[in-house]
């Protein structure tokens, strides 16, 4: 394996080979159309190849999976005891995505990668995991398999904690502590997180030894700067009508956030009645249902995904042009996480928050804390308020989709008519029943 180059040369490098990545992995990356490292990959790969522990602050969508995945594959031998490397992830969706991204480069070095998560049969998963060089696991299911004696972590030489701050937020710290103790003390540990402040930073340093620290992207817990942030006062307009209006504009894939599982299912049905097809994703869905919904969304067969916060953690789907907060986020950190699903990998995005009159003060305080312009303090009637980094035009205007409003949907509204009455009128005016514009 090549010796990583001096740090002062890293900023000038443009290829994975320049960073010391093996020819086999470089070829596999090239076959996938990946030739130029992202910034976080340039920062981290050399140190990881050198065997250093690393703390890396980087937002989702910045290329961090390959930042740890490429050197992890290069540092794992095909004849090593198994499992030789472990990646911990907070959700099934993220574990699956990491596995899918690592498999092509792992195959180039004759390595097996297995995802370990709940919702599928234990027996087959245990057998596959025991034979694999690299495990990508959620903490709960990994502990289940360890308790059954399916394998041990005695041979793990590289431990990666991805989206570590989210694992802490979701209450996984006791499980992660037990898993870390089950790994050999002499190991390389990589800690990837959206923040290295507070509890996340303390935990990171307790798991690592003399780590190198790399920080990439906007300050942790700040709203994405590649996103245009819009706060849409409802001013008595029905929330569903406002959402339909947003979905009728030019856009690509759109992620809609709601508070509850029941609310997600209910909103999908209400959108269907408005002629907009959507799929729901939440914790009550089976693993198969969640994977099917995500696959339909990723491929564009359905371009609206309605999700709860927990279900959406770890979603990394390219082409999400809009995130819409149908239900307001609980706090500023939840807002940052939601909005982080768009404006990724150098693309711009749009985040829309629907704001009822009684929520104006709360949402204004949230936006103020994040340094976002919003116009909510002054009773502005405008529907769009972008931050200073925003763009007045929707992103991807050349290739977006436009859902035409159904006949009668934008008709003038009689005074005193309820939202339900207006929707009944719209449906009665539509010949042939529901249809969805291309």
C-alpha angles and dihedrals in degrees: 000000000000120000111251112252125250115284093240090065097049096086090059096050122105106176138060090234089060088057091057099261115155121258092243093056093042089054092049091050091048091051087056091050094254110131108138121059120232118237096263090050091053089051099048111028098074094051093045091049087052090057097250123149108243139201110199125185109198134143122243114270093036097107098262095143091068090038088070099019099060097053091037089059092044092050095050118085122216090230095049121122111266136282091025098165134032129197116191118204130178099230142034091240094055092045090053093048093049090050092050090050095048099044099078094051093040090053088056088064096039093253127145122222125194131184116221117198141132128268096059134080116292100212100060092038092052092050093050093045094052090055096047129099094208126037122196105193147169111229098241098052092041090056090049091056093045090051089053091053093241089144140326133240093230093115098047109125099168124043121187125189109196121194085002093171089059091052088055092046090053093053098253097129096103091050093045090049090054092047092049090051089051090058121080115273088229101068142108114258126198119191116194117184143151087235137026093189129106119349093356091057093047092050092046093056093046090056097045139061121222092332126194111233124219124180120191133176132006119345110285117270093021122122116262113271093211089065129087106223115212125183111198115199110210097209092195094317113136111260093229092050089052091050092049088052091053092048091049091062124089110284146128125227111351129201115203118197125211132174103236142038091236090049091055094053092043093050092051089055093046091050090050089057087053092053097257117121115216139162128220128226123189144131096276091062118096119245090255091051092049093049091048092050092048092047092052089049095046092050093047095241084126116021100193121070118185111201145166120234095255094049093049095053109115096015107146107177122157117223099041100142098170138037115191123195100211088169115035117254116256094236143345094277091055089050091053091049094049095046090048089074089077133043091048135153094011097312123120124238144184128235118195123190118192107218123198118205093255091052098052097098094045095048092043089055090049092051092046091053089054093045094245125147112234114153092220096123093062102047093250113185094208120115095210129059115164127191120244090267093052130106123230090221127070113253123252091019092165097060105026128120126239121205107207113222113252117256109287094012094116097035119129112276122233113238112263095017113140123230090250091051091050092051091048089053091050092051092047089053094053115092116214098016129260121358134166122224117231 
